[in-house]
Amino acid sequence: MNIYDWSTKWNIPIEAVEDLKIQMGMDGKRDVDPTATSEAGVSQRVRLEAAQAGVVLWRNNVGAFTDDSGNFIRYGLANDSSAMNKQIKSSDLIGLRPGGQFISREVKAPDWRYTGTAREQAQLRFLQLVLSMGGDAAFVTGRGSF
């Protein structure tokens, strides 16, 4: 079921659904520079394309810090420990496809090529894990990601 099926079930006009999408920033109309050559530019394009395909994506920041109370805090998926983070690195964008399929996209600059660095191998391991469990995962460098 998607939002349009749901709106029909509850007799909500399509115009109301379209307005809701605009109000929530889900209409796919954002200022995105199609010529951006950075990883950030690629990320914007991927998220826009995903929204147009009905896919929800969130930025997955991963890291660690010591808070004001002296507590060491790790955040992000697959970042339970330093050792784990060296072996598997979760993707930049995490989300869901309609129907609940898990989506993972590791965003790279348009000119990126896989060279097998330790970091890339750890990123690849996360993508392979997602794929092995029935998810949709890939490295992305621009359009055509969904």
N, C-alpha and C positions, 0 to 999 in steps of 0.2 A: 504494500500500500504506500502511496506517496501523498503529499499534501493535497493534491488535486482530488484524489480518490476520497480522502478524508473530508474535504470541504463539500463534496457532493453528498456523501453520507449524512452530513449534518446540515445540509441545505445552506451552506455559506457561499455567497456569490464569489465567482472567480475574481471579480474586481477587488473584493475584500482581501483575498489571498495575495493578489499582486501588490496591493497597498502594503500589506504586512511584510512582504519580502523587501519592498523598498525601505520601509521604516527600520527593518533589521539589518539593512545593508547586504541583503542576499539576492539582489536583482542583477548582479553581474555587471553593474555599471560603475566602474571605478576608474580613476585616473591611473592608467597603467601604461608605462612607456614600453611599446613593443620593441624598441631598439636598445633597451637597457642591456648592458653587457656584464653586469655584476651578478653574483649569486642572489642578492636581494631582489634584483629585477626579475630574475628567473622565478624566484619564490612568489612574487606578485602575480606573474603570468600564470603560474601553476594554480594558485589559489583562485584566480578569476576563472580559469578554465574549469576547475573543479566545481565551483559554485554554479556555473552554467550547466554542468552535467548532473546537478543535484547532489554532489558530494560535499560533505562538511569536513573541513581540514582545520586543525589547530597547530600552532607553532609549538614544537616540543623543545624547549630550552633545557639543556643538560649542563650541570655543573655542581659546584660545592663551594661553601663559604662558612666562615665562623661568625655567628651572630653576636650581638652586643653582650649577651650573657656568657659567651665563650663556648656555646654549643656548636659542634661541627655539623652542618646540614648538607645533605646531598639532595639534589632534585633532578627530575627528568626520568624517563623510562630506562630501565636496564642500567641503572647507576647506583646499585646497592652498595658497591664497594669500588675502590680503585682497581682492584684486580679484575672485577667483572667489567668495568668500563674499558679496560685495555683489550678485553677479549671480544666484547660485543658493544656496538655503539648504535643506539636507537636513532631513527631518522629525524630529519628536520621538521617534517610535516606528518602528522598522524591524524587519521579521521575515519569516517564511516561513509560507506556507499549506501544508498537506499536499500533496505532489506537487511542491513546490519553487517555487511562485509567490512572487515578491518582493512584500512588503507594506510600505506606507509610510503612516503616519498623522501628520498635523500637528494636534496637540491644541490646542484653544482653549477658553476659558471658555464656559459654557452660553449666555451672552447675546451672544457675539461675532457680528459681522457683517462680511463682507468689504467693505473700503472702498478697496482698491487702493493702500495705502501701499507704499513701495519694499520694505519687508520682506515684506509679504504677496505682492507680485509675485514676489520672489525665491523665496519658499516655493512659490508656485503653479508656477513654472518647474520646480522639482524634481518636484512631483507630476505635471506634464505629461510630463516626461522618463520617469518610471517608467511611466506609462500608455502612452506611445508604444512602450515596449519590452515590452509585454505584462504589466506588473505591475499591482497593485491599489493605488491611491493616492487619498487624500482628506483634506480638512480634516474634523475631527470635533469635535463639541461635546457629545457624550453618547452615550446608548444607540443601538442600531441601526447600529453601525459595522461589523458583520460579518454 
